[in-house]
Structures are given as structure tokens and as C-alpha cells.
Amino acid sequence: MNRRKHSIFGATFLVAAACASPTMAQTFQNYRCADGTRFIVGFFEYDSRAHLQIDGKPVTLARRFGLSGARYSGGGVTLKITRAGTTVKHARRPVTACELS
């Protein structure tokens, strides 16, 4: 049942994003990581948060202070995007390098 709720929320998130007003800028990026993790991250024009779909679950990450690049965290997930690359840490796994797919 809990899995069904996550699937419904994830599908609703993607449909809502697709149906958003054309004046609202949105960016979706697919990532593949060295440890096999795959995730989708969405950014919206008037929202400083990052919206992830990782391990089949939706997670909203708040923007955090970072010296270089952008850092987002929440729900046990940390996403860092810098010029040097992108990393993600989640589910008690070590930090892993990720690239756009």
C-alpha cells in the first residue's frame, strides 16, 4: 500500500510538472551514478528546492549553503552539483559520482 502511494505521488508530480503553465520554466535531468543508482531531478523557476525521484520514491530537497556549486538535502538524500561534477548520497550508501544520462 505504501509503495502504491509513492507511485501515485510520483506520477502526479510528473503529470503536474508536464501540465504546468508554459511561462513557468522547468528543467528535468536524468542521472546515472557509478553505483548503479538512477534518478530524475526537477527544478522549477520560482522554487529553490530540487525535486527528485530516486529509488522509486519522490524526495524534495531544500537548497543548502555551499561554497561552490549547489547543494540540496532532505529525506536522507544529499545532492551536490558543481563544475567538477555531480554526486549523490542516499540510503546509507557512500557518496557516488553521477552523470547526465
N, C-alpha and C positions, 0 to 999 in steps of 0.2 A: 504494500500500500504506500509506504513512504517513497519507494522508488517511483511509483506512478505519479506522485505529487511533484517530484523533481522533474520528471519527464514533461509533465503538463506545464510546469513553470518555465522550463527551458524552451519549449515550443512556443509558449505565449510570449516570452521575451523576444524570440527571433521574429515572430509574426508582427509584434508591436513595433519592433525596430524597422521592419520592412515597410510597414504602413505609415511610418512617421511622416510628418509634413516634409515636402521637398525642400523647404527653406532651412530645415534643421540638418546641419552637417553631421554625418555619422561615418565612422570608419570601423570596419571589421577586419581582423587579421587572423589568419590560421598559422599556428606554430607547431613545429615538430621538435622534440627535445632529444638529447643524447641518450637519455634513459628510456626512451620509447613513449614518453608522455606526449599527448597531443592536446591542444586546447585552442579555443577561439576566444579572442578578446575584442570587446566592442568599446568604442569611445564615442561620446556624444558631445556636440558643440557646447552646450551650456551645463555640462556635468563634469566635474573634476575627477570623478571616480572612473575606475576601469571595471567593466562587466565581463566576467569570464564564464565560460562553460568548460569545466575541467573534471575529468573522471566522471562524466555524465551528470555533474551537478552544477547548478548556477551559483556563482560566488560574486559578490560585489566588493571591490577593494577600494579603500579610501586612499587618496593621494597622501603620501608622507614626505617629510623633508628628506632631500637627498642632495649631496654635494655635487654630483654630476649625473645628468640624465634624470630619469623619472623613477620613482619607487612607489609601489602600491602594495597595501597589505590589508588582510582581513580574512576571517574564517579559516585561519590556519594556512593561508597561502600568501606568499610574498613574490611579487613580480618586479624585476628591475630591468629597465630599458635604458641603455647607454650607447654611446658611439662605439664602444668596444664590443657590444653585443647585448643579448637578452638572456636573462636567467630566471628560473622559477624554482621555488622551494614550496613543497606541499606534502601533506600526508606523512609527516615524519621522515620524509626522504631527504637525502642531501641536495644541496643546490646543484642544478643541472643547467647546462647551456642549451639554448633553444634558437632555432632559426625559422624564418618565414617559410611556409610551405605552399 
